[in-house]
C-alpha cells in the first residue's frame, strides 16, 4: 500500500534508505529490532517531558535520552536522529508547522531527544505466537486513536492518551496479552480490550493517525498505549517548540527486541 | 539491636511514630508495603536527577516525583515527606551537613522529591520463598557498599553504584534471583553474585553504610543495586543542595509490595 520495497532486515540499512528520503511506515521493517518514538523538546521543557513519561509509563516508556543538542543515541551509535527517521513533524505552539523527512534545518542546540518504546517492536513476538497483525497483512500503517483517558499531567504538559489498535481473534486475545505483557518497555500489555466507546472512540474506521484496518467477525479490537501520546500532549499544551516522528514512521534502533523481553 | 519496639504492620502508624521522632532502620517494618529511598534536589537539578535515574534504572527505579516544593506523594497521600522518614541527611556542596529526624527547617519551595524503590520491599517475598534475610535475623540495618562500578553520568550528576548485600545459602541463590527479579521497581534481580572484589569491595565486614552481617559457611554474598546511589552521586558531584533519607531509614508507602510484582 505504501511501498513496493521489501522491508529491509538490517536496521542500519533501513535507516540509510530513510536518510535518503524514503518515506514509509516502519511496521514490519527490520524485524527483531526495537523501534522507537521520538519527541524532542528544548532543554527547559525536558524535565517536564521526563516527568510526564515517568507519570505515564504505559504510553511513554523511555528507552534513551540524548545529550542537549546532540542528535545521537546509544540505541544506534551510527544514527543521526535528524535524518534517519522516515518522517518527522515540527511543532510550534502546539501546531504542526511542517512534516518532512529531514529536520536538520529545524534542529536546535538545546534540543533534548527522548526515545520511547514502540509497539511495532512486539509484533514479531505476536506473529511467532500465532497472533495475526492486521496492518502487516494489509501492508499499511497501524490505526491510532486519541482517547478520553487523561494522562497524569507534569508541569507544562498534559493531554489524552493515544492508543494503537489491533483486531485480534477472540481465542487469541489472551495470548496477545501474555506475549505483549512481557515487553513493558515497548508499551507492554493492552490498556483496553473490546468496546471502543470505553475509550471515547466513536468510529474504528476513522483513526486519528495511521490507516484504518478491518475488524472481522469474531475479532476483538485490542488497544495498546501508544508513543504518539506526547504529540497529543504537545497539541493540548502548546509548548513553543518540539520535533517528533510522524505517527507510524519510527526510529529503528540497533537493539534486539528480545533485549526488552522480561 | 536498634529497637525494642516490635515493628508495626501499618504504614500510616509507622510513619506516625517516625514523625514523633523514632529513629530506626525500617527493614521488617510494615511488611507487605513498599519502601522508598528519598532524594530531593532543587528544581534546576531535577532534570539531571531524573535523567540519572533513567540511565541507571537498576539502582534508581523511580516510583514517584513530587511537585516542586510540595513534600507529598501519591504513594502515601497522608504523608509529609519532611518528617515521616525516621532519619534524613542534608547535603551542601556534597557534604553531609546534618543528620536529623525532621527536615522541615531545611525544606525549600523549589525542592523536587524523587522516591526510588528500595530492596526492603522484596524481603517479604524472599522470606515467603524460604530465603533467609540475615539483617532481619540480626535485627540490624542492611550492609551497603560503594562499588567500583560507575553509573552512566547525566548532566551534573555522576558517581559510583551503591549496592546492598545479603548472604544467601548457595542452594537458594537461584531462588533469590528468581524472586527478586519479579520486582524490578524495587531494584529487581541482583547485579552481582559472589566475589566482592569484582565490585571493588575489599572487606564485607566494613560496609560503607548500614551494619555488617556475618556471611556463614556455605553462603554466597549477593549484591543488589541500592537507592543510596544518588547519595554517592551527591558526594561525587557536589551539587549545592540536596536532602536524602539516611541509608536504611526509608520512607514507608501505602502501596502494597505486590503492586510492583511482575
Interface residues (C-beta under 8 A of the other chain):
Chain A: X43 X46 X47 X50 X51 X54 X55 X62 X65 X262
Chain B: X43 X46 X47 X50 X51 X54 X55 X62 X65 X262
